[in-house]
Amino acid sequence: MAYSDAQKEATKRYNKKAYDRIDLFVKKGKRQMIKEFAEAHGKSTNGFINEAIDKAMEEK
C-alpha cells in the first residue's frame, strides 16, 4: 500500500511537534561508516547517535 500525501503530511506535523532537529556535519565518507557500523549492531544511524549521546551524558 502506498504512503499517501496525507500520511506524509501527518507524519511531518507529528515529527515537528514531538522532536527537535539537530544538523550534524561529518567529514566525507564518515556518514557511510557510521551507517554501516550502526546497521552491523542492529540500529539505525539516528538510534545509534542518540544512544551514544545518552551514554556520554550519563557518564558526566
N, CA, C and O atoms as a CHARMM CRD file, in Angstrom:
* protein
*
  240
    1    1 MET  N      0.84800  -1.18200   0.00000 PROA 1      0.00000
    2    1 MET  CA     0.00000   0.00000   0.00000 PROA 1      0.00000
    3    1 MET  C      0.88800   1.23800   0.00000 PROA 1      0.00000
    4    1 MET  O      1.87100   1.30800   0.73700 PROA 1      0.00000
    5    2 ALA  N      0.54100   2.18400  -0.81000 PROA 2      0.00000
    6    2 ALA  CA     1.34400   3.39700  -0.96900 PROA 2      0.00000
    7    2 ALA  C      1.18500   4.32900   0.23200 PROA 2      0.00000
    8    2 ALA  O      0.14900   4.34300   0.89700 PROA 2      0.00000
    9    3 TYR  N      2.21000   5.08500   0.48600 PROA 3      0.00000
   10    3 TYR  CA     2.23900   6.08900   1.54900 PROA 3      0.00000
   11    3 TYR  C      1.63000   7.35700   0.96800 PROA 3      0.00000
   12    3 TYR  O      2.27000   8.02300   0.15500 PROA 3      0.00000
   13    4 SER  N      0.41600   7.70600   1.36200 PROA 4      0.00000
   14    4 SER  CA    -0.31600   8.82300   0.75400 PROA 4      0.00000
   15    4 SER  C      0.27300  10.16700   1.16100 PROA 4      0.00000
   16    4 SER  O      1.01700  10.28000   2.13600 PROA 4      0.00000
   17    5 ASP  N     -0.08400  11.17300   0.38500 PROA 5      0.00000
   18    5 ASP  CA     0.36000  12.53800   0.70600 PROA 5      0.00000
   19    5 ASP  C     -0.17500  12.97800   2.05800 PROA 5      0.00000
   20    5 ASP  O      0.51500  13.67700   2.80000 PROA 5      0.00000
   21    6 ALA  N     -1.40400  12.57500   2.38800 PROA 6      0.00000
   22    6 ALA  CA    -1.98700  12.93400   3.68400 PROA 6      0.00000
   23    6 ALA  C     -1.20100  12.28900   4.81900 PROA 6      0.00000
   24    6 ALA  O     -0.97100  12.92200   5.84900 PROA 6      0.00000
   25    7 GLN  N     -0.78600  11.03600   4.64200 PROA 7      0.00000
   26    7 GLN  CA     0.01300  10.35700   5.66700 PROA 7      0.00000
   27    7 GLN  C      1.36400  11.03700   5.82300 PROA 7      0.00000
   28    7 GLN  O      1.84200  11.22600   6.94200 PROA 7      0.00000
   29    8 LYS  N      1.97500  11.40200   4.71100 PROA 8      0.00000
   30    8 LYS  CA     3.26700  12.10000   4.76300 PROA 8      0.00000
   31    8 LYS  C      3.14100  13.41400   5.52900 PROA 8      0.00000
   32    8 LYS  O      3.99600  13.74900   6.35000 PROA 8      0.00000
   33    9 GLU  N      2.07400  14.15100   5.25600 PROA 9      0.00000
   34    9 GLU  CA     1.86600  15.44000   5.91200 PROA 9      0.00000
   35    9 GLU  C      1.59900  15.25300   7.40600 PROA 9      0.00000
   36    9 GLU  O      2.09600  16.02500   8.22500 PROA 9      0.00000
   37   10 ALA  N      0.82500  14.24100   7.75900 PROA 10     0.00000
   38   10 ALA  CA     0.53800  13.97100   9.16900 PROA 10     0.00000
   39   10 ALA  C      1.81500  13.58700   9.90800 PROA 10     0.00000
   40   10 ALA  O      2.03800  14.03700  11.03200 PROA 10     0.00000
   41   11 THR  N      2.64800  12.76800   9.29500 PROA 11     0.00000
   42   11 THR  CA     3.91600  12.37300   9.90200 PROA 11     0.00000
   43   11 THR  C      4.81900  13.58200  10.09200 PROA 11     0.00000
   44   11 THR  O      5.46700  13.73000  11.12800 PROA 11     0.00000
   45   12 LYS  N      4.85600  14.44100   9.08600 PROA 12     0.00000
   46   12 LYS  CA     5.67500  15.65800   9.16000 PROA 12     0.00000
   47   12 LYS  C      5.22100  16.55100  10.31800 PROA 12     0.00000
   48   12 LYS  O      6.05100  17.06900  11.06500 PROA 12     0.00000
   49   13 ARG  N      3.89700  16.73300  10.46700 PROA 13     0.00000
   50   13 ARG  CA     3.37200  17.55700  11.56700 PROA 13     0.00000
   51   13 ARG  C      3.70400  16.94200  12.91500 PROA 13     0.00000
   52   13 ARG  O      4.09900  17.65000  13.84100 PROA 13     0.00000
   53   14 TYR  N      3.54600  15.62400  13.03500 PROA 14     0.00000
   54   14 TYR  CA     3.84800  14.94800  14.29200 PROA 14     0.00000
   55   14 TYR  C      5.32900  15.09600  14.63900 PROA 14     0.00000
   56   14 TYR  O      5.66500  15.43600  15.77400 PROA 14     0.00000
   57   15 ASN  N      6.20900  14.84800  13.68200 PROA 15     0.00000
   58   15 ASN  CA     7.64700  14.94900  13.94000 PROA 15     0.00000
   59   15 ASN  C      8.03900  16.35900  14.35600 PROA 15     0.00000
   60   15 ASN  O      8.88300  16.53500  15.23400 PROA 15     0.00000
   61   16 LYS  N      7.43500  17.35600  13.73700 PROA 16     0.00000
   62   16 LYS  CA     7.74500  18.74300  14.08700 PROA 16     0.00000
   63   16 LYS  C      7.32000  19.04800  15.51800 PROA 16     0.00000
   64   16 LYS  O      7.99900  19.79400  16.22200 PROA 16     0.00000
   65   17 LYS  N      6.20000  18.47600  15.95000 PROA 17     0.00000
   66   17 LYS  CA     5.68800  18.70600  17.29400 PROA 17     0.00000
   67   17 LYS  C      6.45400  17.90700  18.34600 PROA 17     0.00000
   68   17 LYS  O      6.65900  18.39400  19.45800 PROA 17     0.00000
   69   18 ALA  N      6.87300  16.70200  18.01500 PROA 18     0.00000
   70   18 ALA  CA     7.41500  15.77500  19.00400 PROA 18     0.00000
   71   18 ALA  C      8.94200  15.76600  19.10900 PROA 18     0.00000
   72   18 ALA  O      9.48300  15.32000  20.12100 PROA 18     0.00000
   73   19 TYR  N      9.63500  16.24600  18.09400 PROA 19     0.00000
   74   19 TYR  CA    11.09400  16.12100  18.06800 PROA 19     0.00000
   75   19 TYR  C     11.78400  17.43800  17.76400 PROA 19     0.00000
   76   19 TYR  O     11.24800  18.28600  17.05000 PROA 19     0.00000
   77   20 ASP  N     12.98400  17.60000  18.31800 PROA 20     0.00000
   78   20 ASP  CA    13.87700  18.68500  17.92000 PROA 20     0.00000
   79   20 ASP  C     14.82200  18.12000  16.86700 PROA 20     0.00000
   80   20 ASP  O     15.10100  16.92100  16.84900 PROA 20     0.00000
   81   21 ARG  N     15.30300  18.97800  16.00700 PROA 21     0.00000
   82   21 ARG  CA    16.19200  18.54600  14.94200 PROA 21     0.00000
   83   21 ARG  C     17.56800  19.16600  15.14800 PROA 21     0.00000
   84   21 ARG  O     17.68700  20.35300  15.45500 PROA 21     0.00000
   85   22 ILE  N     18.60700  18.35000  14.97600 PROA 22     0.00000
   86   22 ILE  CA    19.98600  18.81300  15.07100 PROA 22     0.00000
   87   22 ILE  C     20.69400  18.41900  13.77800 PROA 22     0.00000
   88   22 ILE  O     20.69900  17.24900  13.39600 PROA 22     0.00000
   89   23 ASP  N     21.28600  19.39500  13.11500 PROA 23     0.00000
   90   23 ASP  CA    22.07300  19.08900  11.92300 PROA 23     0.00000
   91   23 ASP  C     23.48500  18.74100  12.36200 PROA 23     0.00000
   92   23 ASP  O     24.08700  19.44500  13.17300 PROA 23     0.00000
   93   24 LEU  N     24.00000  17.66600  11.82800 PROA 24     0.00000
   94   24 LEU  CA    25.31500  17.17100  12.20600 PROA 24     0.00000
   95   24 LEU  C     26.19600  17.10600  10.96300 PROA 24     0.00000
   96   24 LEU  O     25.78300  16.56400   9.93700 PROA 24     0.00000
   97   25 PHE  N     27.38400  17.64500  11.04600 PROA 25     0.00000
   98   25 PHE  CA    28.31800  17.61100   9.93000 PROA 25     0.00000
   99   25 PHE  C     29.46200  16.65400  10.25300 PROA 25     0.00000
  100   25 PHE  O     30.06100  16.73000  11.32600 PROA 25     0.00000
  101   26 VAL  N     29.75700  15.76100   9.32700 PROA 26     0.00000
  102   26 VAL  CA    30.89500  14.85000   9.45900 PROA 26     0.00000
  103   26 VAL  C     31.68600  14.89400   8.15400 PROA 26     0.00000
  104   26 VAL  O     31.16300  15.28500   7.11100 PROA 26     0.00000
  105   27 LYS  N     32.93000  14.49600   8.22600 PROA 27     0.00000
  106   27 LYS  CA    33.77400  14.50300   7.02400 PROA 27     0.00000
  107   27 LYS  C     33.22800  13.52900   5.99000 PROA 27     0.00000
  108   27 LYS  O     32.57300  12.54300   6.32800 PROA 27     0.00000
  109   28 LYS  N     33.50800  13.82400   4.72700 PROA 28     0.00000
  110   28 LYS  CA    33.07100  12.96600   3.62400 PROA 28     0.00000
  111   28 LYS  C     33.48800  11.52700   3.88600 PROA 28     0.00000
  112   28 LYS  O     34.62500  11.25400   4.27100 PROA 28     0.00000
  113   29 GLY  N     32.55500  10.62100   3.67300 PROA 29     0.00000
  114   29 GLY  CA    32.82900   9.19800   3.84900 PROA 29     0.00000
  115   29 GLY  C     32.49800   8.68500   5.24400 PROA 29     0.00000
  116   29 GLY  O     32.23000   7.49500   5.41200 PROA 29     0.00000
  117   30 LYS  N     32.51000   9.55500   6.24100 PROA 30     0.00000
  118   30 LYS  CA    32.25700   9.11800   7.60500 PROA 30     0.00000
  119   30 LYS  C     30.79500   8.75500   7.81600 PROA 30     0.00000
  120   30 LYS  O     30.48200   7.87300   8.61600 PROA 30     0.00000
  121   31 ARG  N     29.90500   9.42700   7.10900 PROA 31     0.00000
  122   31 ARG  CA    28.47700   9.12000   7.22700 PROA 31     0.00000
  123   31 ARG  C     28.21400   7.66000   6.88700 PROA 31     0.00000
  124   31 ARG  O     27.48200   6.97400   7.60000 PROA 31     0.00000
  125   32 GLN  N     28.79900   7.19400   5.81500 PROA 32     0.00000
  126   32 GLN  CA    28.61700   5.80100   5.40600 PROA 32     0.00000
  127   32 GLN  C     29.21300   4.85000   6.43500 PROA 32     0.00000
  128   32 GLN  O     28.64100   3.79500   6.70800 PROA 32     0.00000
  129   33 MET  N     30.34600   5.21000   7.00000 PROA 33     0.00000
  130   33 MET  CA    30.98100   4.38000   8.02600 PROA 33     0.00000
  131   33 MET  C     30.07700   4.27300   9.25800 PROA 33     0.00000
  132   33 MET  O     29.92200   3.19100   9.82400 PROA 33     0.00000
  133   34 ILE  N     29.48300   5.39200   9.66900 PROA 34     0.00000
  134   34 ILE  CA    28.57900   5.40200  10.82300 PROA 34     0.00000
  135   34 ILE  C     27.35400   4.54000  10.52400 PROA 34     0.00000
  136   34 ILE  O     26.92500   3.74700  11.36100 PROA 34     0.00000
  137   35 LYS  N     26.80300   4.70000   9.33500 PROA 35     0.00000
  138   35 LYS  CA    25.62000   3.93100   8.93800 PROA 35     0.00000
  139   35 LYS  C     25.90800   2.43200   8.97200 PROA 35     0.00000
  140   35 LYS  O     25.11700   1.66200   9.51500 PROA 35     0.00000
  141   36 GLU  N     27.01600   2.02300   8.40400 PROA 36     0.00000
  142   36 GLU  CA    27.37500   0.60700   8.36800 PROA 36     0.00000
  143   36 GLU  C     27.62700   0.06000   9.77200 PROA 36     0.00000
  144   36 GLU  O     27.23500  -1.06600  10.07900 PROA 36     0.00000
  145   37 PHE  N     28.27400   0.84800  10.61800 PROA 37     0.00000
  146   37 PHE  CA    28.52200   0.42700  11.98800 PROA 37     0.00000
  147   37 PHE  C     27.20400   0.23100  12.73400 PROA 37     0.00000
  148   37 PHE  O     27.00600  -0.77900  13.40900 PROA 37     0.00000
  149   38 ALA  N     26.31500   1.20000  12.60600 PROA 38     0.00000
  150   38 ALA  CA    25.01800   1.12500  13.28000 PROA 38     0.00000
  151   38 ALA  C     24.23300  -0.09600  12.80400 PROA 38     0.00000
  152   38 ALA  O     23.68300  -0.83600  13.62000 PROA 38     0.00000
  153   39 GLU  N     24.17900  -0.30800  11.49600 PROA 39     0.00000
  154   39 GLU  CA    23.44800  -1.45100  10.94600 PROA 39     0.00000
  155   39 GLU  C     24.04200  -2.77600  11.42100 PROA 39     0.00000
  156   39 GLU  O     23.31000  -3.73000  11.68600 PROA 39     0.00000
  157   40 ALA  N     25.36600  -2.83200  11.52800 PROA 40     0.00000
  158   40 ALA  CA    26.02500  -4.05300  11.99400 PROA 40     0.00000
  159   40 ALA  C     25.66500  -4.37000  13.44100 PROA 40     0.00000
  160   40 ALA  O     25.78500  -5.51300  13.88300 PROA 40     0.00000
  161   41 HSD  N     25.22500  -3.35400  14.17200 PROA 41     0.00000
  162   41 HSD  CA    24.83500  -3.53100  15.56700 PROA 41     0.00000
  163   41 HSD  C     23.31300  -3.46200  15.73900 PROA 41     0.00000
  164   41 HSD  O     22.81100  -3.27600  16.84800 PROA 41     0.00000
  165   42 GLY  N     22.58700  -3.61500  14.62000 PROA 42     0.00000
  166   42 GLY  CA    21.13200  -3.68300  14.66700 PROA 42     0.00000
  167   42 GLY  C     20.43200  -2.38500  14.99300 PROA 42     0.00000
  168   42 GLY  O     19.34200  -2.38900  15.56600 PROA 42     0.00000
  169   43 LYS  N     21.05200  -1.26700  14.62900 PROA 43     0.00000
  170   43 LYS  CA    20.47600   0.03800  14.94800 PROA 43     0.00000
  171   43 LYS  C     20.39100   0.89600  13.68900 PROA 43     0.00000
  172   43 LYS  O     21.09300   0.65300  12.70700 PROA 43     0.00000
  173   44 SER  N     19.53100   1.89300  13.73400 PROA 44     0.00000
  174   44 SER  CA    19.52300   2.90800  12.69000 PROA 44     0.00000
  175   44 SER  C     20.64000   3.90400  13.00700 PROA 44     0.00000
  176   44 SER  O     21.15300   3.93200  14.12500 PROA 44     0.00000
  177   45 THR  N     21.00600   4.70600  12.03800 PROA 45     0.00000
  178   45 THR  CA    22.01700   5.74200  12.28400 PROA 45     0.00000
  179   45 THR  C     21.53600   6.68900  13.37900 PROA 45     0.00000
  180   45 THR  O     22.29600   7.03400  14.28400 PROA 45     0.00000
  181   46 ASN  N     20.28400   7.10700  13.29600 PROA 46     0.00000
  182   46 ASN  CA    19.72700   8.01500  14.29100 PROA 46     0.00000
  183   46 ASN  C     19.71800   7.36800  15.67800 PROA 46     0.00000
  184   46 ASN  O     20.09600   7.99800  16.66600 PROA 46     0.00000
  185   47 GLY  N     19.28900   6.12600  15.74200 PROA 47     0.00000
  186   47 GLY  CA    19.25600   5.41800  17.02100 PROA 47     0.00000
  187   47 GLY  C     20.63800   5.27600  17.62400 PROA 47     0.00000
  188   47 GLY  O     20.81600   5.44400  18.83000 PROA 47     0.00000
  189   48 PHE  N     21.62100   4.96400  16.78300 PROA 48     0.00000
  190   48 PHE  CA    23.00000   4.82300  17.25100 PROA 48     0.00000
  191   48 PHE  C     23.53100   6.14500  17.80300 PROA 48     0.00000
  192   48 PHE  O     24.13800   6.17400  18.87400 PROA 48     0.00000
  193   49 ILE  N     23.30300   7.23300  17.07700 PROA 49     0.00000
  194   49 ILE  CA    23.79500   8.54500  17.52300 PROA 49     0.00000
  195   49 ILE  C     23.11400   8.95000  18.82600 PROA 49     0.00000
  196   49 ILE  O     23.77700   9.43700  19.74200 PROA 49     0.00000
  197   50 ASN  N     21.80100   8.75500  18.92200 PROA 50     0.00000
  198   50 ASN  CA    21.08700   9.09300  20.15800 PROA 50     0.00000
  199   50 ASN  C     21.59000   8.26300  21.32900 PROA 50     0.00000
  200   50 ASN  O     21.75200   8.78200  22.43300 PROA 50     0.00000
  201   51 GLU  N     21.83700   6.97700  21.09800 PROA 51     0.00000
  202   51 GLU  CA    22.35000   6.11100  22.16100 PROA 51     0.00000
  203   51 GLU  C     23.73700   6.57700  22.62000 PROA 51     0.00000
  204   51 GLU  O     24.02900   6.58100  23.81600 PROA 51     0.00000
  205   52 ALA  N     24.58400   6.96500  21.67000 PROA 52     0.00000
  206   52 ALA  CA    25.93300   7.44500  22.00700 PROA 52     0.00000
  207   52 ALA  C     25.86100   8.74300  22.81500 PROA 52     0.00000
  208   52 ALA  O     26.62400   8.92800  23.76200 PROA 52     0.00000
  209   53 ILE  N     24.96100   9.62400  22.44900 PROA 53     0.00000
  210   53 ILE  CA    24.78800  10.87900  23.19200 PROA 53     0.00000
  211   53 ILE  C     24.30900  10.58800  24.60500 PROA 53     0.00000
  212   53 ILE  O     24.85400  11.11600  25.57500 PROA 53     0.00000
  213   54 ASP  N     23.27600   9.73300  24.72000 PROA 54     0.00000
  214   54 ASP  CA    22.74100   9.39900  26.04500 PROA 54     0.00000
  215   54 ASP  C     23.82100   8.78300  26.93200 PROA 54     0.00000
  216   54 ASP  O     23.92800   9.12900  28.10800 PROA 54     0.00000
  217   55 LYS  N     24.60900   7.88500  26.38300 PROA 55     0.00000
  218   55 LYS  CA    25.68000   7.21900  27.15200 PROA 55     0.00000
  219   55 LYS  C     26.71700   8.24400  27.63000 PROA 55     0.00000
  220   55 LYS  O     27.13500   8.22400  28.78700 PROA 55     0.00000
  221   56 ALA  N     27.12500   9.14100  26.72000 PROA 56     0.00000
  222   56 ALA  CA    28.11500  10.15500  27.08700 PROA 56     0.00000
  223   56 ALA  C     27.57700  11.08800  28.16300 PROA 56     0.00000
  224   56 ALA  O     28.32400  11.49900  29.05100 PROA 56     0.00000
  225   57 MET  N     26.30400  11.42500  28.09600 PROA 57     0.00000
  226   57 MET  CA    25.72400  12.32700  29.08900 PROA 57     0.00000
  227   57 MET  C     25.55800  11.63900  30.44300 PROA 57     0.00000
  228   57 MET  O     25.65500  12.29900  31.47800 PROA 57     0.00000
  229   58 GLU  N     25.31500  10.34800  30.45900 PROA 58     0.00000
  230   58 GLU  CA    25.20000   9.60100  31.71900 PROA 58     0.00000
  231   58 GLU  C     26.54700   9.50500  32.42700 PROA 58     0.00000
  232   58 GLU  O     26.59900   9.47400  33.65600 PROA 58     0.00000
  233   59 GLU  N     27.62600   9.45700  31.66900 PROA 59     0.00000
  234   59 GLU  CA    28.96800   9.30400  32.23100 PROA 59     0.00000
  235   59 GLU  C     29.46900  10.58800  32.88300 PROA 59     0.00000
  236   59 GLU  O     30.38900  10.53300  33.69900 PROA 59     0.00000
  237   60 LYS  N     28.90500  11.71700  32.55800 PROA 60     0.00000
  238   60 LYS  CA    29.37900  13.01100  33.09400 PROA 60     0.00000
  239   60 LYS  C     28.77300  13.28900  34.43900 PROA 60     0.00000
  240   60 LYS  O     29.05300  14.32600  35.04100 PROA 60     0.00000
